[in-house]
Amino acid sequence: MIEPQPPDPTWPRYSTRPFPSYRFLPGNNPHPRRSPLGHSYGQPDSKLLAFPREHWQRSEDYLYGIDLYNYAYWWESHEIFEGLWHAVGHHTEQGNFFQALIQFAAANLKRFTGNHRAAGNLVTNGIVRLQKIPTLYMGVDVARLTQDFRQPIVDSDFRIPLIRLYEREQA
């Protein structure tokens, strides 16, 4: 199986961190942390820090997670968003938002590997989580992202929704 490719390689980047040397696909290439051949093997686990939602533009981790997601590093973005989810708390508004992003990244990976049922379940759960989030949240147009994910995931024309960050938050 080949690696997934970014849906739009010209999409804007939000962070300056370089991408890993490959996109991890479970069962198809070395596990990033556990295998000596992994792209993150031997690197210390970074403790991701919570931040106030209005300071999202200052969080290099959050911006990098968005970049990883948009450039089809779904497993890697899932790991970043999961770290942030743990940092902010599972039962907070921010935690709910991060868990939706985790589910969307996992859904894209499941869809790419052919597990459409699991992908559909993950998308549905992510959409339900986004219904509890303000329309514009941490730079994301939540209503637009929800609409993009509502496309039937098994449709042959399905395009992976990308996440565009906007400068201004709604009051």
C-alpha positions, 0 to 999 in steps of 0.5 A: 500500500502506498502512503496517502497523499495530501489532498491539496499540496498547495494548502497553506502551512500554519507551523514551521516544524518539518514533517516526518519522513513518512506517513505511518500506516499501521501494519504497512511501515515501521511504527514511528516510536516503537520500531528502531526504523520509526521516524520518531524512534528514540525521541523523547515524548513531548509533554503537550501543554494546555493553552487558553482557546483564544491563544490558539495562534501561539500554540505551535503544537496545535498548528503543527497538528493541523498541518499534519492533518491537512498533509495526510499525516493522520496518525501523527496528527492524531497523536498531537491532538490526543496529547492536547486532549489529555492536556486540556482535560477530556470533559472540557469544551477544548477537549471535546474539540480535540477529540473530534479532530482525533476522530476525523484524523482516525476516520481518514486513516481508516478510510484510506486503509479500506475500513469504511464502516469504522471511518463512517462511525468515527466521522459521525462521532466527530460531527456529534462532538462538533455540535457542542462547539461554537461556530468558529473555534480556535481558528476553525470554521466548525460549521463548514468543517461539519458540512464538509464531513457530512458528505457520504464517506463511502462516496467514490467522489469523497474528498478529505476535508481540509482544515483552514484556520481563520485569524479572527474568532467570533465573540 
